Amino acid sequence: MASVQDTKSSRGIRGVRGRGIALHAVLVIGLLLSAFPFYWAIIMSTHTSTEIFSYPPKLLPGSHFPQNVRSLFDNIDFFGSMFNSLLVACAVTFLVLLFDSLAAFVFAKFEFPGRRALFVVLMAIFMVPTQMAIIPQFVIMAKIGWIGSMTALIVPAAANAFGIFWMRQYMRSAIHDELLDASKIDGASFLRQYWHVALPVVRPGLAFLGIFTFMAQWNDYAWPLIALTNPDNVTLQVALSQLNGVHGTTDYGMVMTGALLALVPLLIVFAIGARQIIGDLGKGAIR
């Protein structure tokens, strides 16, 4: 009888180990597939256009990276356009985190007349494609006199429906009503409740929203291309698009070098934001 039970337990252990090995194998394959585009971008940035289109394809780094970097800096104002992108992305991210979290806090934890109707309007705005707003947005910016300046990129993006919806859903489950009731008994005002009670609890949600907003603004191409008529104010994505030649004359090694260097700020922001999310979730689990 004991030998039968031992056999069953050993089979169960082997089955668990087998499933664990299979799961890890799938995860490793997924990691390799996800990392390959970044590796391929690095490879192409170290070769010339001729070498990129050669057969069989070159899978090892080349020696043309310094020349591609020099060509990139000679053709566009890389650091100037990167500064413009950083300015716009950081300003928009800060404003979105501030305004969206304030609006979401009100929607999630306070009752007021017309709350449901306003939220329905917000969801309707959320479902409208952003491309439909480009023409009226351009007309408004032109009448105000902001076309050609960074203000035309920052102010219209200072708040968005997705951020309010995301933070409202997060706050509804993360912030307990007992905390707000206790702060009211202590005489805390609305802003003190927001700053000292709500924000410390929802930092993981804010970190995700910050990463999402920064990446969206950094990669935005259509609206900056339309709104920035001043060549000195172009963002990095618009500047990189100027590297594309016509009639097959594009230097793809130079283009991929620019795209690779443009990824560096995104990787830094993602690393900082992901660390904040994981750290706060770990603290919450310990509590």
N, C-alpha and C positions, 0 to 999 in steps of 0.2 A: 504493500500500500504506500509506504514511504517512498519507494523507488518510483512509483507512478507519479506521485506529487512532485518529486524532484525533477522528473522528466518534463512534466508540464511547466514547472517554473522555469527550467532552463530554456524551453521553447519560447516561453513568454519573454524572457530576457533577450534571446536572440532576435525575436520579432521586433522588440522595442529598439534594439541596436540597429537592426536593418532599416527600420523606418527613419531613425535618426540619420544614418548614413545617406539614405536616399534624399532626405530633406536637405542636408548640407550640400549634396551634389547639385541639386536643383538651384540652391542659393548661389553656389560658386559659378554655375553656368550663367545665371542671371546677372551676377556681378561682372563677369567677363563681357557679356553682351552689352551691358550698360557702359562699361569703361572703354570699349573698343572705339566709339566715335571720338572720344578725347585723345586716345592714343593715335588714331589716324590723323587727327588735326595736327598733332605734334609732328608726326612723320612728314606730312605734306608741307609744313612750315619750314622744314629743313632741306627741301629739294627745289629745283627749278620746275617750271611748267613742263618742260620736255620730260624730265624724270618722273613727274607725277603721272603723266599719261603713257609712260613706257609699259611694255609687257615683257615678262611678268611684273606685276606691281612690286614696288620696293617697300618692304615691311620693316626696314631698319632705318634709323636716323641718318641723314646725310650731313653735308658740311656747308650748306648754303644758307644757314640761318642768319649769320651776321650780315650777309649781303641783302637778304630779304628785309631785315630790320632797317638797314640804311635806306633801301628803296622806299620802304613804308614812310619813314620820317621825311624823305625828300619830296614825296608826292602829296602828303597831307599834314596838317598841323595836328599830329596825333595827341600830344599832351594837352593842347588847348581845347580840342574837342572832348577829350576825356574829362577835363575839368568842368566843362559845360554839362556833360552828362551827370557827373557826380553832384554838381550843384542842384540840378533839377531833381534827380532821384532822391537825394537826401532831404531836400526841402519838401517834396511831395510826400515822402514817407513819414516825415515828422508831422505834417499837417493831417494826413490821413489817420495816423494813430491817435492824434488828439481829438479831432472832430468826430471820427467814426466811433471811438470808444465813448465819448460823451453822449452822442445820440443813442448808441446802443444801451448804455446804462439807463437812460430815461425810458426807452422802450421796454427794457427787460424788467425793471424793478419799480416803476412808478405808474400809477393810474392817473390819466388826465383825459378830458373830453376830446373825442376824435382820434384816440390812440389807434384803434383798429383801422379806421379809414386811412390814416396817414401811413400805416404799415402796408396796407394794400397798395397805395400809391407808390410806396418805396419798392415793393415787389414788381409792380408794373414797369418802373424805371429800370429795375435790374434785368428784366427780360428784353429790353430794347437793345439791339446791337449798337455798339459804339460807332460803327461806320455811318449810321444814319444821322448822327449828331455832328458830323464833321462840317457840313455846309452851314447850318445855322450857327454853330460855334465859331466858324471863321467870320461870318458876318458880324456877330456880336463883338469879337475881338477887334475887327477892323473899325467898327464904330467907336469903340473905346480908345483905339489908338495903340493897342498892344501888339499888333502884328510886327514880327521881327525881333521882339524882345523875349527874354526868358519868362516874363510874367505870363505870356500867353500859354506857356506849358505848365506852369506851377498852379496858378489860381483855378483853372477849370478842373484840375485833378486833385484839388485839396480835400475832397470828400467823395465817396462813391457808395453806391447801394450795396455792393457785395460786402464791403468792410463792415457796414452797419449791420447787415444781416448776420454775418459770421460772428461778430462780437456779441450781438444780442443772443444768439443761440448759445454761445459759450457762457455768457454771464448768467443766463437763466439757470443753468445747472451748476455753475461753479460758485456763485455768490449766494449764500444762504440768507434767508430773510431774517434769521435771528441775529446775524451780524449787523445788519442795517438797523434793526430795532434797538440793539444794544448801543449803537453809535448815536441814535436819536435820543436815547435816554441820557447819554453823556453830553448832549447839546451840540452834536456835530452838525454843521451845515451841509448843504448839498455838495459843495466842492470838497469839503473835508471827507465826506463819505466816499466821494469818487477817488480822491487822492490816497487816503489812508486805508480804506476798506476794499474798494473795488480793484484798483490797479495792482496791488501786491498779489491778489488771488488770480488774476487773469493774465499774468505775464507770459505764460506759454502761448495763449491765444494771440497776444500782441506780437510776440516774436514771429509766429507764423505769418500774421498779416503784414508785418514789416518786411519779411523776406519776399513775400508774394508781391507787395507793392513796389519794392525796390527793383526786383527783377523785371516787372512789367514796364516800369518807367525807363529802366536802362535799355531794354530791348525795343522800346517804342520807335517806330520808324515813320509811319504814315503822317501823323500829326506834326511832328517836328519838321518833316520835309515840306509841309504846306505852310506852317506858321512862321518858320524862321527864314525870313527873306534876307536877313543880314548874314553874309558868309562868315563873319567873325563869331557868330553865336551858334553855329551848327553843332549838333550833338555828335557823339562818336559813331552811332549807327549811320547817320546821314553822311558823315565824312568817309566811312568805310565804303559806302555805296559808290563814291566817286572813284574808287579804284578799279571798278569794272570797266574795261575797255569795250570797244565795238569791233565787229568783224574778226572776232577770235584773237584779239591782241591782249587779252587780260593776262596779267602775271599772277597766276593762281598761287604760286608760292608766297608772293607778297600779300595777297588777299588773305590767305590762311594764317599768315603771321599776324596780321592785324586782328583777325577774328580770335586768334589764340590769346593775344595780349588783352583783348577786350574781356576775356573770360575771368581774368585775375580778380578784379573787384567783386564779381559775382561770387566766386569761390570764397573770398574772404567774408563777405556778408553772410553767405550760407553757413559757413563754419561757425561764425559768432552766434547767429540766430539758432542754429541747431543745438549748439552747446547750451544756450539759455533754455531752450525747450526741454532738453533731456535733464538738465540740472534741476529745474523747477518741478518737473514731474517726479524726479527721484526724491526731492524734499517732501513733496506731497504724499508719496507712498510711505516715507518714514513716519511722518506725522500720523 
